[in-house]
Amino acid sequence: MSDQSTPMTQSDASRIQSAQDKGGKDMSSEGFAARAQSAGDTNANQGGADAGKK
């Protein structure tokens, strides 16, 4: 296993949110989809892989 990880992108977060919504999963502000969006936004603001893309 590698020590490097791939940062969450905004498009990754969008895919996760869509899947969670379609599956009737937790869409609260404390759920996984919200945490994914926060991570994607943070990485985009730091100049991540797909900064500014939607």
C-alpha positions as CSV (number, residue, x, y, z in Angstrom):
1,M,0.0,0.0,0.0
2,S,1.3,3.5,-0.9
3,D,1.8,6.3,1.6
4,Q,0.3,8.7,-1.0
5,S,-3.4,9.3,-1.2
6,T,-5.4,10.8,-4.0
7,P,-7.1,14.1,-2.9
8,M,-10.9,14.3,-3.1
9,T,-12.0,16.4,-6.1
10,Q,-15.2,18.3,-6.5
11,S,-16.3,15.9,-9.2
12,D,-15.6,13.0,-6.9
13,A,-17.8,14.7,-4.2
14,S,-20.5,15.3,-6.8
15,R,-20.5,11.6,-7.7
16,I,-20.7,10.6,-4.1
17,Q,-23.6,13.0,-3.4
18,S,-25.5,11.7,-6.4
19,A,-25.0,8.0,-5.3
20,Q,-26.0,8.8,-1.7
21,D,-29.1,10.6,-2.8
22,K,-30.2,8.0,-5.3
23,G,-29.7,5.3,-2.7
24,G,-31.7,7.1,0.0
25,K,-28.7,7.4,2.2
26,D,-27.8,10.1,4.8
27,M,-27.8,13.5,3.1
28,S,-27.5,15.5,6.4
29,S,-24.8,18.1,7.0
30,E,-23.0,15.5,9.1
31,G,-23.2,12.7,6.5
32,F,-20.4,11.3,4.3
33,A,-21.6,13.2,1.2
34,A,-21.3,16.5,3.1
35,R,-17.8,15.6,4.3
36,A,-16.8,14.6,0.7
37,Q,-18.0,18.0,-0.6
38,S,-16.1,19.8,2.1
39,A,-12.9,17.9,1.3
40,G,-13.4,18.6,-2.4
41,D,-14.0,22.3,-1.9
42,T,-11.0,22.5,0.4
43,N,-8.7,20.8,-2.2
44,A,-10.1,23.0,-5.0
45,N,-9.4,26.1,-2.9
46,Q,-5.8,24.9,-2.4
47,G,-5.4,24.4,-6.1
48,G,-6.2,20.7,-6.3
49,A,-6.5,18.5,-9.4
50,D,-9.7,19.9,-10.8
51,A,-9.8,23.3,-9.1
52,G,-12.7,25.3,-10.4
53,K,-14.3,22.5,-12.4
54,K,-17.9,21.5,-11.9
